[in-house]
Each structure stands twice: as structure tokens, then as C-alpha cells.
Amino acid sequence: MQGPDQLILSAGLRTRTDAAGHVLIEVDLGREIDAGPHGYRILGVLSTPRTLGEIVAGLRTEFADGTNLMPAMAVLNGLVDSDALVPVGSEPTSGTGWSDPAEQGRMLHDDRRTSDFLAAIAEGVGPGDVVVDLGTGSGVLAVAAARAGARHVYAIEATDIADVAERVFEVNGVGDRVTLVRGWSHDVELPERADVLVTETIGSEPLEEDILGAVLDARKRMLRPGATLIPNRLSLLARPLLLPDPAARQRSIGPSAVARWRRLYGIDFQPLLDAAFPEPLQDPVEAETAALWPPVGSAVVLASIDLATFEAPQVEASAALRVDPPGTVNAVAVTFRADLFGEIEHTLDPWRWPQSSWATSVWVFPEPVMVGDDEELAISYRHHVSRSTDGLTCEVRRRA
């Protein structure tokens, strides 16, 4: 039941993603709030009517590791100050309202991405199948599933782009076989279980759009036993990099930065370093930019997740990276390979395909490290691990 003290996002809010992968929320004409790389997680907490206290509790739960809680609270304060959170019933609302047709267009322009998914759907969906499309967006994958012979497609979408998708279904002649389901997949119920699950909810930081949580929930509540998943496996790939000095300086704070500022300005900024996060910082970088930064070693599989069998939406993985030739490393790129259906896959690799609608997740070290002839760069990666901070850590160790 909705109470008088509950708040909801104002109708008509729009979002876009900038080149760094930050979610920008337009709260007024020409005015935006930078919600950071976890903006959609924040907006997810705000997608249903809640009191302010319930919103704060929801953010504390969503960012239980603590690292991103304060930035999330700052976004909440900005939305309150901008009157973007309004009392329920004070004005008409139309969904959650942070869709951007230009962002959907950017993904459609990525023809390698879209064509790979369409090819997998053409092979993986059979006549008479029931299909669930999680996060339908523009509706392109739902239309493809209907054209592949699906008896019915349930296209789930929480944002206002759902209005566009519904019209796309109609103008392409599949409106009688595609049902738009508005809401977050965790919150909706379907009238029947499906034979095929399709989802493209992979982020630039591959797991940031909660593909694991959404797929696990769908497997339990929406799919028949033995259902086909597109993609069926997601592999995280790690590769050591050497960023040019100007790029590395813009993305990290370490002792050498403090020393440089002392030389330049005659001011000691050690307190700034003390307050900085001591581990590598994640920075989404446009693929065309990342392609200009030389890898200093081959990619290795950091984690490989069978989406049909994994049991919890947490990842804790480690890998050893070889640096060839031995030398300096100041970053690690974490990209992905999605096994879609059969032999069809899609890999984010800016050094082979420098144009992609996905940014490259680059973890920049506070200071460069030297990896010698008989050494390796050992990295550890955590995502939603209880009592641990999400992120990547590294150390140089002697090879066994």
C-alpha cells in the first residue's frame, strides 16, 4: 500500500551514459546529476514508492560493502534537492523514466554486437518456444525471437524506453506475439514458464548490470527445466596494460602523484592520498581509447560462469598474468567473452575490434609495478562477496 510519505522518481527523468561509463540523470533542462558508474543500481532502489528512510535502508543494503555507499547517498541528496524525488500522487508518473533513445541507438549502431545476438537467437529459438527477454530496451532481441518462430515472447523492461519498445513490436508486426512486461525482472510474474531466456544485461564492467542476479532469479521463477540461455556462459578476461603517463596520472593517486604536486605547488597533499582508496580504481574507457594503450601480456580467463548452473550471484576469482616482455605494468583490463549459442560468441576486445558500444573496464594502479623475468602479476577479483569490497587487487610474486 502506498503511503503519503512515500517518494517516487519524477516522471520524465532521462539518463545517458557518458564516455567514462557514468550514468548522467537529467533533472532539469541542461542540468544533470552524475550518478557514477553504479547509477542504475541507485535508480533501481528508487524505482518503487518508498519512504526516505526506506530508500536509505535500501541503499545501505545495495552497497553493503560500504565503498560506494557515500557516493550513492550524495546522488540521493542531489535528487531530493532537485525535486526529482516527489511524493506519491503529487503528479502523474510514467514508469521509472530514465531511458535515452540515443543510448539505445548507440547500441544498435554496434552492428557486431547486435548481429551476434541476432544470429544466436535465430539458431537458439525454435518454433513454438516461449521466450523471456530480460531488459528488452529497444525491443530488438524480442522482435528477433518472434521472427525466429517463438509462440510468445515476454519482453521485460523497467525504464520508459518500454513505451518505444511496445511501438517497435507493433510496427514490425509482432505485437500479437510479444507482451511487454513493465518492471524489474525480480518484481514481475509471468503467466507461464519459458523455454528460452535472452538477455544483454552485460555492463562495461561486465557484472555491473546484475546479470547474475537477474539470471539466477529467472531460472528459479520463469524458466522450464533445461531451458536455453542466450548467453549461456560469461567469461571474464584479464590483461595487463601499460597506460601512457598522462592517462595513468588522470586516473590514480599514489605517492608519486603527491611528490609531483609538492614539486609543482609547494603544497603537501599527503592527506589526500591518505583518504584515497588504496587499491586499483576502476575506470570505464571507450574502446577506441583503450585500443591505443599497449597490452604488455596476453589475456587470461579470470572467471568462467556457466549461467545455467551457477548457484549464487557472487564471484571471487584469481589469476596469474604473465608480462611479456618483463617490465612495468600500471593497469589491468577486465573484459568478457559471452558464449551465446553453439559456436556463436561475442568478445569485447578493443585490441581486435576497437569500435564497441561497451566501454573497457580498466583497473588503474595507484603506482606502477615492475614485473621481472621470474615473476608474475597475481590478481584477485571480487563481486558481491560477503564482507568484502568489490574490486580488483594485485601483487607481484615469484612464479612457481
ROZANU-761597 format. One record per atom (N, C-alpha, C): x, y, z. Coordinates in steps of 0.05 Angstrom, whole numbers, plus 32768, in hexadecimal, padded with zeros to 4 digits. Each point is the difference from the previous one (the first is absolute). Layout:
<recs>
XYZ
...
</recs>
This chain:
<recs>
80117FE88000
7FEF80188000
801280198000
7FF980137FF0
800F80197FFE
7FF780148015
8013800A800F
7FFA80138015
8007801D7FF8
7FF680138010
8004801C7FF9
801D80098002
80117FF2800E
801B80088003
80137FF27FEC
7FF47FF17FEE
80117FF27FED
800880127FE9
80187FFB7FF6
800A80107FEA
80047FEE7FE7
8000800C7FE9
80047FF27FE6
800F80147FEE
800F7FF47FED
800D80127FED
7FEC800F7FEF
800680197FFC
7FEF80117FF0
7FFE7FF57FE3
7FE980037FF4
7FFC7FF77FE5
801280107FED
80097FF27FEB
800F800E7FEB
801E80038004
800A7FF58016
801D80018004
800D7FEF7FE9
8017800A7FF6
800E7FF27FEB
801C7FFB8009
800D7FEC7FF5
801C7FFB8006
800F7FFB7FE6
801A80038003
80127FF87FEB
801A7FF7800D
80107FF27FF1
801A7FF7800B
8016800F7FF2
8012800C800F
8016800F7FF4
80177FEE7FF8
8015800C7FF5
80167FF07FF6
800E7FF08015
7FFE80098019
800D7FF28016
7FEF7FEA800C
7FE77FFD7FF5
7FEE7FEB800B
7FF0800A8017
8000801A8006
7FEF800B8016
7FE480057FF6
7FED7FFA8011
7FE480057FFA
7FFA801D8008
7FF780107FEC
7FF9801C8004
7FE180027FFF
7FF5800B8016
7FE380038003
7FF8801D7FFA
7FF080057FEC
7FF8801B7FF9
7FE880078012
800480138013
7FEC80078013
7FF2801A7FF8
800B800F7FEE
7FF480187FF6
800D80067FE5
7FF580127FF1
800B80067FE6
801D800A8003
80137FF17FF5
801C80088001
800D7FF9801A
7FF37FF48013
800C7FFA801A
7FFF7FE28005
80177FF48007
80037FE48003
800D7FFA801B
7FF97FE8800B
800E7FF68018
80107FE87FF7
801A80008007
80127FEA7FF9
7FFC7FEA8015
7FF27FEA7FF9
7FFB7FEB8012
80167FEB8001
801580047FF1
80177FEF8000
7FFC7FE67FF2
80137FEE8001
7FFE7FE67FF1
7FEB7FED800B
7FF680058019
7FEC7FEF800B
7FE5800E8001
7FFC80137FED
7FE7800F8000
7FE77FF07FFD
80007FEB7FF0
7FE87FF17FFC
7FFA7FEF8018
80147FF88010
7FFA7FF28019
7FF280138014
8009801A8000
7FF380148011
7FE380047FF7
7FFC80037FE6
7FE580057FF6
7FEE7FE88004
800C7FE88000
7FF07FE98006
7FF38000801C
800F800B8013
7FF68003801B
7FE980138001
800080147FEE
7FEC80157FFF
7FE97FFA7FEE
7FFF7FE87FF4
7FED7FFB7FEB
7FE47FFA800B
7FFD7FFB801A
7FE57FFB800B
7FFB80148017
7FE780068006
7FFB80148015
800B7FF7801B
800F8012800E
800B7FFA801A
800280198010
80007FFD801A
800680188011
801E80067FFE
800780188009
801C80077FFF
80117FED8010
7FF67FF88017
800E7FED8011
80047FE57FF2
7FEB7FF77FF2
80027FE77FF1
801480027FE9
800180187FF4
801480037FEA
801C7FFE800B
8005800E8017
801B7FFF800C
80077FE38007
7FED7FF2800C
80057FE48007
80057FEF7FE8
7FF180067FEA
80057FF17FE7
801B80057FF5
800A80198001
801B80067FF6
80157FF28011
7FFB7FFF801B
80137FF38011
80027FE27FFA
7FE97FF47FF9
80007FE47FF8
800E7FFC7FE5
7FF980117FED
800B7FFD7FE5
801E80048000
800A80128010
801D80068001
800B7FF8801C
7FFA7FE78007
80087FF6801A
801E7FFF8005
80107FFF7FEA
801D80008004
800A801B800B
7FF080157FFD
8008801A800B
800F80127FED
800E7FF47FEC
801180107FEF
7FF180157FF0
7FE87FF97FF6
7FF180127FEF
7FE7800C800D
7FFE7FFB801B
7FE8800A800D
8000801F8001
8016800D8008
8000801D8002
7FFA800D7FE5
800D7FF77FEA
7FF8800C7FE6
7FE27FFC7FFA
7FF57FE98007
7FE37FFB7FFB
7FEF80138011
800880058019
7FF180138010
8002801C7FF5
801780077FF5
8003801B7FF3
7FED80037FE9
7FFD7FEA7FF0
7FED80017FEA
7FE38003800A
7FFA7FF28015
7FE58002800C
7FFB801D8009
8014800C800E
7FFC801C8008
7FFC80137FE8
800F7FFB7FEB
7FFD80107FE8
7FE47FFE7FF4
7FF57FE88000
7FE57FFC7FF5
7FEB800D8011
80047FFE801B
7FED800E8012
8001801E7FFC
8018800B8000
8004801D7FFD
7FF5800A7FE5
80007FEF7FEC
7FF780087FE5
7FE27FFA7FFC
7FF27FF88015
7FE47FF97FFE
7FFB7FEA7FEB
80147FEE7FFD
7FFD7FE97FEE
7FF37FE9800E
7FFF8000801A
7FF17FED8010
7FE8800E800B
7FE87FF67FF9
7FE8800F8007
7FED7FED8010
7FEE800C8011
7FED7FF0800E
7FEE7FF07FED
7FF97FE88007
7FEE7FF07FEF
7FE6800E7FFE
7FF680027FE7
7FE6800D7FFB
8001801D7FFB
8018800C8003
8002801E7FFC
7FFF80077FE3
80087FED7FEE
7FFF80057FE4
7FFE7FE67FF2
7FF67FFE7FE8
80007FE77FF2
801C7FF67FFA
80047FE68003
801A7FF57FF9
7FFC7FEC7FEA
80157FFC7FF1
7FFF7FED7FE9
80187FEE8002
7FFE7FEB8010
80167FEE8003
8017800D8010
80187FF77FFB
801680098010
801080167FF2
7FFD80037FE6
800780187FF2
801C80087FFC
80137FED7FFD
801B80097FFB
800C7FF37FE7
7FEF7FFE7FEB
80097FF47FE7
800A80167FED
80117FF97FEE
800B80127FEC
80007FF37FE5
7FEF80087FED
80017FF37FE6
801B80027FF3
801080158005
801B80017FF4
80127FEA800A
7FFD7FF88019
800F7FEA800B
7FF97FE67FF2
7FE57FFC7FFC
7FF87FE87FF2
800A80007FE3
800080187FF4
800B80027FE5
801E7FFA7FFF
800F80088014
801C7FFA8001
80057FE28000
7FEF7FF1800F
80047FE38000
7FF87FF47FE6
7FEB800A7FF3
7FF87FF67FE6
801580057FEA
800E80178003
801580067FED
80187FEC8003
80027FF38016
80147FEC8005
7FF67FE67FF2
80057FFF7FE5
7FF47FEA7FF1
800C7FE58006
801A80008009
800C7FE68007
7FF27FF58019
7FFB80118014
7FF27FF78018
7FE47FF67FF9
7FF080117FF3
7FE57FF87FFA
7FFE7FE87FEE
80107FFF7FEB
7FFF7FEA7FED
80077FE6800D
801380008013
80077FE7800E
7FE87FF58010
7FF38012800E
7FE87FF88010
7FEA7FF77FEE
7FFB800E7FE9
7FEB7FF87FEE
80067FE47FF4
80197FFB7FF9
80087FE67FF5
7FFA7FE98014
80078006801A
7FFB7FEC8015
7FE37FFB8004
7FEF80157FFF
7FE37FFC8003
7FF57FF17FE8
800980057FE8
7FF77FF27FE8
80057FE28003
80167FF8800C
80067FE48003
7FF57FF4801A
7FFD80108015
7FF97FF5801A
7FE280008006
7FF180107FF1
7FE380018005
7FF27FEF7FEA
7FEF7FED8009
7FF27FEF7FED
7FE380067FFF
7FF27FF57FEC
7FE380047FFD
7FF17FF78019
7FEF8011800A
7FF07FF98017
800C8006801B
8019800A8000
800D8006801A
7FF38019800D
80018000801A
7FF980178010
801B800D8008
8003801A7FFD
8019800E8004
7FFD80168014
801380038012
800280178012
801880117FF7
7FFB801A7FFC
801580137FF9
800480138018
80157FFC800F
800580118018
800D801A7FF7
7FF380178006
800C80197FF8
7FFE80057FE3
7FE780017FF5
7FFD80007FE3
800A80197FF3
80018017800E
800A80187FF4
7FF080097FE8
800D80017FE9
7FF380097FE7
7FED7FEA7FF6
80027FE7800A
7FEF7FEB7FF7
800C7FEF7FEA
801980057FF8
800C7FF27FE9
80017FE28004
80087FF78018
80037FE38004
7FE57FF28002
7FEC800E800B
7FE57FF48001
7FF47FFD7FE4
800480147FEF
7FF77FFE7FE4
800D7FE97FF2
801B7FFD8005
800E7FEA7FF3
7FF67FE5800A
7FF97FFE8019
7FF67FE7800B
7FE57FF97FF3
7FEF80147FFE
7FE67FFB7FF3
80047FF77FE3
8012800D7FF2
80047FF97FE4
800D7FE47FFD
800E7FF78015
800C7FE58000
7FEC7FEA8004
7FE780088006
7FEB7FEC8003
7FF57FFD801C
800880108013
7FF67FFE801B
7FE180028000
7FF47FEF8010
7FE380028004
7FF98019800E
801080078015
7FFB8019800E
801A800A800D
8003801A8001
8018800D800C
7FF680138016
800C7FFD8018
7FFB80138016
801880128002
7FFC801A7FF8
801680137FFF
7FFE80118019
80147FFD8012
7FFF800D801A
8012801A7FFF
7FF580168009
800E80198000
7FF680138016
8013800B800F
7FF980108017
7FFF801E7FF9
800D80097FEB
8003801C7FFB
7FEB80097FEB
7FFF801A7FFC
7FEC800B7FEE
80057FFA7FE3
80177FF47FF9
80057FF77FE5
7FEC7FEA7FF8
7FF37FF58015
7FEB7FEC7FFB
7FEA800B7FED
7FFA801A8002
7FEC800C7FEF
80087FFE7FE3
801A80047FFB
800A7FFE7FE5
80007FE37FF6
80097FEE8012
80017FE47FF8
7FE47FF67FF8
7FEC8008800F
7FE57FF77FFA
7FF780087FE4
800880197FF9
7FF980097FE5
80117FF17FEB
80197FFA8007
80117FF07FED
7FF37FE57FFA
7FF57FF48015
7FF37FE67FFC
7FE880037FED
7FF180158003
7FE880037FEF
800880067FE3
801280137FFC
800780087FE4
800E7FEA7FF1
800C7FED800F
800E7FE97FF3
7FEF7FE77FFF
7FE680038006
7FED7FEA7FFC
80027FE98013
800C80048018
80027FEA8013
7FF18007801A
7FF180158000
7FF280088019
7FED7FEB800B
7FF67FEE7FEF
7FEE7FEB8009
800F7FE9800E
801B7FFF7FFD
800F7FEA800C
8015800A8014
8002801A8004
8013800B8014
7FF080108014
80037FF88019
7FF3800F8016
80158010800F
7FFC801A8001
801280118010
7FF87FFE801D
80147FF98011
7FFC7FFE801D
80108016800D
7FF28013800C
800E8017800C
80097FFA801C
801980068006
800A7FFD801B
801C7FF28000
800B7FFE8018
80197FF18003
7FFA7FE38001
80117FF07FF4
7FFA7FE37FFD
7FFB7FF3801B
800E80098015
7FFD7FF4801A
7FE38005800B
7FF380147FF6
7FE68008800B
7FE87FF77FEF
80047FF47FE9
7FEA7FF97FEF
7FFA7FE28001
7FE77FF97FF9
7FF77FE47FFE
7FF77FFC7FE3
80067FE97FF6
7FF87FF87FE5
7FEA7FEB8001
7FEE7FFF7FED
7FEA7FEC8001
80097FE47FF9
80187FFC7FF5
80097FE67FF9
801F80008001
800B7FE88001
801E7FFE8000
800A7FFE7FE3
801980097FFD
800B80037FE5
80147FEB7FF9
80037FFC7FE6
80147FEC7FF5
801B800D7FFB
8000801A7FFC
8019800F7FF9
8001801A8010
80188006800A
80068019800D
8014800F7FEF
7FFA80197FF9
801280117FF1
800580198011
801A80078003
80068019800E
801A800C7FF7
8001801A7FFE
8018800E7FF8
800A80128017
7FF97FF98019
800680118017
801C7FFC8009
801380037FEE
801D80008006
800A801C8000
800E80088015
8009801C8002
801C80037FF6
800A80197FFF
801C80057FF9
80127FF38015
7FF98004801A
800B7FEE8014
7FED7FE87FFF
80087FE97FF6
7FED7FED7FF5
7FE97FF88013
80048001801A
7FEB7FF78012
7FEF8017800C
800680197FF8
7FF48016800E
7FE280037FFC
7FF57FF47FEB
7FE380037FFB
7FF07FE8800C
800D7FF28012
7FF47FEA8010
7FF57FEA7FEE
80107FF87FEC
7FF77FEA7FEF
7FFE7FE68011
80127FFD8014
80007FE7800F
7FE67FFE8011
7FFA8016800E
7FE880008011
7FE77FFC7FF0
7FFE800E7FE8
7FE87FFE7FF0
7FFD7FE47FF4
80167FF47FF6
7FFE7FE67FF4
7FF97FEB8016
800D80028017
7FFA7FED8015
7FE280018008
7FF680188003
7FE380038007
7FEF7FF57FE9
800780057FE7
7FF07FF77FEA
80007FE17FFE
80177FF58005
80027FE28000
7FED7FF48014
7FFE800C8018
7FEF7FF58015
7FE280047FFB
7FF980177FF4
7FE380077FFF
7FF480017FE4
801080027FEB
7FF580057FE6
80067FEB7FEB
80137FEE8005
80097FED7FEB
7FF87FE48006
7FFC7FF17FEB
7FFC7FE38002
801B7FF28004
80007FE9800D
80197FF18002
800D7FFB7FE4
801A80047FFF
800E7FFC7FE7
7FFD80167FEC
7FF680178008
7FFC80177FEE
801A80097FF3
7FFE800A7FE8
8017800C7FF2
8006801C800A
801980068005
8008801B8009
8012800C7FEB
7FF980197FF8
8010800F7FED
8007801B800D
80198003800A
80177FEE7FFF
7FFE7FEA8014
80107FEB7FFC
80007FE98013
801980008012
8014800F7FF9
801980028010
800B801B7FFD
800B800B8016
800D801A8000
801C7FFC800C
801480077FF1
801C7FFD8009
800C801C8003
800C80058017
800F80198005
801D7FFC7FF8
800A80137FF0
801B7FFE7FF6
80118017800B
80187FFA8009
80128014800C
801980027FEF
800A80197FFD
801880057FEF
80108017800D
801A7FFC8003
80108016800B
800580167FEC
800080198009
800480177FEE
80168012800A
800980107FEE
801280178007
7FF580197FF4
7FF180108011
7FF580197FF7
801580157FFD
7FFE80127FEC
801280177FFF
7FFE8010801A
8016800D8007
8001800E801A
7FE980148003
7FF980117FEC
7FEA80138005
7FE67FF28006
7FFA7FEA7FF2
7FE77FF28005
80007FF3801B
80167FF58009
80027FF3801A
7FFD80158016
800D80177FFD
7FFE80158015
7FE4800A8004
7FF080017FEA
7FE5800A8002
7FED7FED800E
80097FE78004
7FEF7FEB800A
80087FF4801A
8014800B800D
800A7FF38019
800D80158012
80017FFA8019
800F80108014
80137FEE800F
801980057FFE
80147FF0800F
80168012800B
80147FF5800D
80168010800B
800E80117FEC
80037FF67FE7
800E80107FEC
7FF080197FF9
7FE57FFD8000
7FEF80187FFA
800380158016
80017FF88019
800480138016
801B800D7FFE
80147FF17FF9
801B800C7FFC
800080147FE9
7FF37FFA7FEB
7FFF80127FE9
7FF1801A8007
7FEA7FFD800E
7FF180188008
801180118013
800F7FF38011
801180108013
801580107FF0
800B7FF37FEB
8014800F7FF0
7FF280177FF0
7FE87FFB7FF6
7FF380137FEF
7FF580188010
7FF47FFA8018
7FF18014800E
800B8008801B
80147FF0800A
800A8005801A
7FEC7FFA8016
7FED7FEF7FFB
7FEC7FF98014
80007FE28004
7FFE7FF78019
80007FE48007
7FE37FF57FFF
7FFA7FEE7FEE
7FE67FF47FFD
7FFE7FE4800B
80127FFA8013
7FFF7FE5800C
7FE47FF9800C
7FF28013800C
7FE47FFA8009
7FEE7FF67FEA
8003800B7FE8
7FF07FF67FE9
80067FE37FFA
801A7FF98001
80087FE47FFB
7FF57FEE8016
8001800A8019
7FF67FF08016
7FE37FFA7FFE
7FF180127FF3
7FE37FFC7FFD
7FF87FF07FE7
80147FFC7FEE
7FFA7FF37FE7
7FFE7FE28004
7FF17FF27FEF
7FFD7FE38001
801B7FF57FF8
800B7FED8011
801C7FF87FFB
80047FEB7FEA
7FEA7FF57FF6
80027FEB7FEC
7FFB800B7FE4
80047FF07FEB
7FFA800A7FE5
7FE4800A7FFD
7FFD80167FF0
7FE6800D7FFC
7FF67FF87FE4
7FE67FFA7FFF
7FF47FF87FE7
7FF880197FF0
800680007FE6
7FFA80167FEF
7FF67FF67FE5
7FE780047FF9
7FF67FF77FE6
800C80127FEA
800C7FF57FED
800E800F7FEB
7FF57FF87FE5
7FFA80137FEF
7FF77FFA7FE5
80137FED7FF2
7FF47FED7FF1
80117FEC7FF3
8015800C7FEE
7FF880157FF1
8014800D7FEE
8018800B800F
7FFB80098019
8016800B8010
80117FE9800B
7FF37FEB800B
800F7FEA800B
80117FF27FEB
7FF680007FE7
800F7FF37FEA
801B800D7FFB
800480198009
8019800E7FFD
80147FFA8016
7FF77FF28015
80117FFA8017
800C7FE47FFC
801A7FFD8000
800B7FE67FF9
7FFD7FEB8016
7FF47FE97FFA
80017FEA8013
801D7FF78003
80067FF78018
801B7FF68006
7FFF7FE28007
7FEC7FF37FF7
7FFD7FE38005
7FE67FF77FF4
7FFD7FE67FFD
7FE87FF47FF5
7FE97FFF8014
7FE87FFF7FF5
7FE87FFE8011
7FFE7FE4800C
7FF77FFE8018
7FFB7FE6800D
7FE38001800A
7FF57FE88004
7FE57FFD800A
80018004801E
7FF38015800A
7FFF8006801C
7FEA7FF0800E
7FE97FFE7FF3
7FEA7FF0800B
7FEF7FF77FE8
7FF47FE88002
7FEE7FF67FEB
7FE77FF6800E
7FEA800D7FFA
7FE67FFB800E
7FEC7FF37FEE
7FF97FE88006
7FEB7FF27FF2
7FE5800B800A
7FF3800F7FEF
7FE8800E8008
7FE87FED8006
80027FE77FF6
7FEB7FED8005
80037FF2801B
80178001800C
80057FEF8018
800B800F8018
800980197FFD
800C800D8017
7FEB80048016
800880008019
7FED7FFF8016
7FFE80198010
801280137FFD
7FFF80198010
800B80167FEF
7FF580198002
800980167FEF
801A800E800B
80127FF0800A
8019800B800A
80177FF47FEF
8015800F7FFC
80187FF67FF3
801880078010
80107FED8006
801A8004800C
80147FEF7FF1
8012800E7FF2
80117FF27FED
801D800C8001
80137FF07FF7
801C80097FFF
800D7FF57FE7
8015800D7FF7
800F7FF77FE9
801C800B8001
80127FF37FF2
801C80097FFE
8004800B7FE4
800980197FFD
8005800C7FE6
801E80017FFA
80077FF77FE9
801C80017FF7
8005801A7FF2
8016800D8006
800780197FF3
80167FFA7FEC
7FFB80067FE7
80137FF97FEA
800380177FEC
8018800C7FFF
80187FF98010
7FFD800B801C
80107FF58013
7FFF800A801B
8004801E8001
7FF2800D8013
8002801D8002
7FEA800B8011
7FF880197FFA
7FEE800F8010
7FE37FFB7FF8
7FEF7FFF8014
7FE37FFD7FFD
7FF380158011
7FEB800D7FF6
7FF280148011
7FE17FFD7FFF
7FF77FEB7FF3
7FE37FFC7FFE
7FFA7FE37FF7
7FE77FF88005
7FF67FE67FF6
7FE580067FF3
7FFC7FF67FE8
7FE580027FF3
7FF17FE68006
7FE680038008
7FEF7FE98003
7FE980037FEB
80017FED7FED
7FEC80007FEB
7FF07FE58002
7FF27FF97FEB
7FF07FE78002
7FFE7FF27FE5
7FF97FE78002
7FF77FF07FE9
7FE57FF48008
7FEC80047FF0
7FE57FF58004
7FFB7FEA7FEC
7FFE7FE7800A
7FF87FEA7FEF
7FE280017FFC
7FF780057FE7
7FE480067FFB
7FEF7FE77FFA
80087FF27FEB
7FF27FE77FF9
80117FF17FED
80047FE68006
80117FF07FEE
801C800C7FFF
800980057FE7
801B800B7FFC
7FFF801F7FFF
7FE9800C8004
7FFD801D7FFE
8008800D801A
801280138000
8009800E8018
8004801D7FF9
800280108015
8007801C7FFD
801580078015
8016800B7FF6
801680078012
8006801E7FFF
8002800C8017
8009801C8002
801E80008000
800D80097FEB
801D80017FFE
800780187FEF
80058017800C
800580187FF0
801A7FFE7FF0
80127FED8006
80197FFE7FF1
7FFB7FF17FE6
7FE97FF27FFD
7FF87FF37FE7
7FEA80107FF3
7FED80098010
7FE8800F7FF6
7FFF801A800F
800D80157FF7
80018019800F
7FE780108001
7FEA7FF77FF3
7FE7800F8001
7FEC7FEE800E
7FF580098016
7FEC7FF1800F
7FEF80138010
7FE77FF98004
7FEE80108011
80067FFB801D
800F7FEA8006
80097FFC801B
801A800F8004
8003800D8017
801A800B8008
80117FE9800B
801A80048003
80137FED800B
80058006801D
7FFC7FEC8012
80048004801C
801E7FFE8007
800C80178006
801D80018006
80048006801D
800F7FEF800D
80078004801D
801C800B8001
800280198009
8019800F8000
800D7FFF801C
801A7FF98001
800E7FFD8019
8007801C800B
80018002801B
80098019800C
801D80077FF7
80107FEB7FFD
801C80047FF7
80077FE97FEC
801080067FEC
80097FEA7FEF
80107FEB800F
80007FE87FF6
800F7FEA800C
80137FF47FEB
80167FF68009
80147FF37FEF
7FFD7FE28003
7FFD7FF27FEA
7FFE7FE38000
80187FF57FF1
80117FF0800F
80197FF77FF5
7FFE7FE67FF1
80167FF67FF7
80027FE77FEF
7FF27FE8800D
80057FFD801A
7FF67FE8800E
7FE880068011
7FF280167FF9
7FE980088011
7FE680017FEF
7FEA8002800E
7FE680037FF3
7FEF80138010
7FEB800B7FF3
7FEE8012800D
7FE87FF08009
7FFD7FFC801A
7FE97FF0800B
7FE980138006
7FE97FFC7FF4
7FE980118005
7FE97FF0800D
7FF1800E8010
7FE87FF5800C
7FE880137FFA
7FE97FF47FFB
7FE9800F7FF7
7FE87FF78011
7FF08013800A
7FE97FFA8011
7FE880107FF6
7FE97FF28000
7FE7800D7FF9
7FEA7FF68013
7FF680128010
7FEA7FF98013
80077FE98013
80197FFF8008
80097FEC8013
7FFB800B801C
7FF37FF08011
7FF88009801B
8019800A800F
7FFD8017800E
8014800C8011
801A80077FF1
7FFE80037FE6
801780087FF0
7FF880187FEE
801380107FF9
7FFB80177FEE
80037FF67FE3
7FEC80087FF0
80037FF97FE4
8019800D7FF4
800D7FF27FEE
8016800C7FF3
80167FEC7FF9
8017800B7FF9
80177FF07FF7
801880088010
80107FED8009
80198005800D
80167FF07FF1
801980088005
80167FF37FF2
801980008011
80127FEE7FFA
801A7FFF800C
80137FF27FED
801A80088001
80147FF37FF0
800C7FE98011
80017FE87FF4
800B7FEA800F
80127FEF7FEE
80117FF0800B
80127FEF7FF1
7FF07FE97FF4
80067FFA7FE7
7FF27FEA7FF3
80087FE5800C
7FEC7FEF8002
80057FE5800B
80117FF07FED
</recs>
